[in-house]
């Protein structure tokens, strides 16, 4: 996410991010599990809009008990990593195999230094990586292993 796009439509992008992240309990191959963005007040506005949208997301059924278990382990691992902050979680559920959506945030330096942050979580959880500037975002994008999809705003 680049500052110009965020300046023009941070709230809409925040809502659309959550909708895409949580579609089908996040079990689509095009899930935006990793989001790179340039730090600044525009990203703060995006984060606030996405957090507000995330609060209204009900826990959704995952395909199997095994997938749900792996998802829960992945989210717990992400949440325990240094320099990772939980921005928002969706609603929890007592029903079996329901995935609680959420998104977390870290900085580019931490992302590069902690290989565990590169692990995909199959489900409705995303990691936003705050980059200092366009050069850091570009360098980080170039360092990523192959990705199925990418979008630039």
ABEGO torsion letter per residue (X at the ends): XBAAAAAAAAAAAAAAAAAAAABGGGABAABBABBBBBBEAAAAAAAAAAAAAAAABBBBBBABAAAAAAAAAAAAAAAABBGBBBABBBBBBABBGBBBBBBBBBBAAAAAABAAAABBBBEBBBBBBBBABAAAAAAAAAABBBBABBBBX
